[in-house]
Amino acid sequence: FIGSKAAYALSQNLKVIACIGELLEEREAGKTFDVCFKQLKAFA
């Protein structure tokens, strides 16, 4: 969903800023990499 929106924006010569991050609970559980990786995959 977000990946297609970003692709469309880029096709219209717009700049895209991807804001990603984990919740405090995810950080404390050591899941930062997994959470952020999953979020970034949406843009690939």
MINU-313023 format. One line per 2 residues: number of its first residue (from 0); for each residue y, x, z of N, C-alpha, C. Coordinates in steps of 0.05 Angstrom, whole numbers, plus 32768, in hexadecimal, padded with zeros to 4 digits. Last residue first. Layout:
N
NUM) Y X Z Y X Z Y X Z | ...
This chain:
44
43) 7FEA 80D4 7FEC 7FDD 80E6 7FD9 7FD4 80D8 7FC0 | 7FFD 80B3 8012 8010 80BC 7FFE 8003 80CE 7FE9
41) 7FD4 80AB 8034 7FDE 8093 8027 7FF2 809B 8010 | 7FCD 80DB 804E 7FBA 80D4 8038 7FC5 80BC 8028
39) 7FF0 80D9 8079 7FF8 80E8 8061 7FE6 80E1 8049 | 7FD1 80BC 809E 7FEA 80B1 8094 7FF3 80BF 807A
37) 7FA7 80E0 80A6 7FA1 80C5 809B 7FBB 80B9 8090 | 7FC3 810A 80BD 7FB5 810E 80A4 7FB0 80F3 8097
35) 7FD4 80F3 80ED 7FE8 80FA 80D9 7FDB 80FF 80BE | 7FA2 80EB 8106 7FB4 80D5 8102 7FC8 80DB 80EC
33) 7F8D 811F 8109 7F7E 810A 80FB 7F91 80F2 80F4 | 7FB4 813B 8127 7FAE 8143 810C 7FA0 812C 80FC
31) 7FB4 811E 8159 7FCC 8121 8149 7FC5 8127 812C | 7F8F 8115 8181 7F89 810A 8166 7FA1 810D 8153
29) 7F8F 8120 81B7 7F8A 8135 81A5 7F84 812C 8188 | 7FA0 80FA 81D9 7F83 80FA 81D4 7F7C 8110 81C0
27) 7FD6 8100 81D7 7FC9 8108 81F0 7FAB 8109 81EC | 7FDE 80E9 81A4 7FE5 8105 81A9 7FD5 810F 81C2
25) 7FD0 80B4 81AE 7FC1 80C4 819A 7FC6 80E2 819E | 7FF7 80A6 81D3 7FDB 80A5 81DB 7FCA 80B5 81C8
23) 8025 80AA 81B4 8022 80BC 81CB 8004 80BD 81D3 | 8015 80A6 816E 801D 809A 8187 8018 80AE 819E
21) 802C 80D0 8139 8017 80C4 8149 8024 80B7 8162 | 8049 80CC 80F7 8047 80D5 8112 8032 80C5 8122
19) 8078 80CD 80C0 805D 80C9 80CB 805E 80D3 80E8 | 809F 80BC 808C 80A0 80C0 80A9 8084 80B9 80B4
17) 80B1 80D5 804F 809A 80CA 805E 809D 80D1 807B | 80E0 80C5 8022 80DD 80D3 803B 80C6 80C6 804B
15) 80F0 80C9 7FDF 80DE 80BD 7FF3 80DC 80CF 800B | 8121 80BA 7FAF 8116 80CD 7FC2 8106 80BE 7FD7
13) 8118 809F 7F6D 8122 809D 7F89 8115 80B2 7F9A | 8107 8098 7F39 8118 80AF 7F40 8125 80AD 7F5B
11) 80E0 8074 7F33 80FB 806A 7F2F 8110 807F 7F36 | 80B4 808D 7F45 80B6 8088 7F28 80D1 807E 7F20
9) 80BD 808C 7F7C 80BF 80A5 7F6E 80C2 80A1 7F50 | 80B2 8055 7F84 80CC 8060 7F8A 80D1 807A 7F7C
7) 807B 8054 7F76 808E 8045 7F67 80AB 8050 7F6C | 8066 8075 7F9E 8063 807D 7F82 8077 806E 7F71
5) 8071 8056 7FCB 807D 8071 7FC8 807C 807A 7FAB | 8051 802A 7FC1 806E 8026 7FC4 807C 8041 7FC0
3) 801F 8041 7FC2 8028 8035 7FA9 8047 8031 7FAA | 801D 8051 7FF8 801B 8065 7FE2 8025 805A 7FC8
1) 801C 8022 8014 8034 8033 8016 8034 8048 8000 | 7FE8 8011 8000 8000 8000 8000 8019 8011 8000
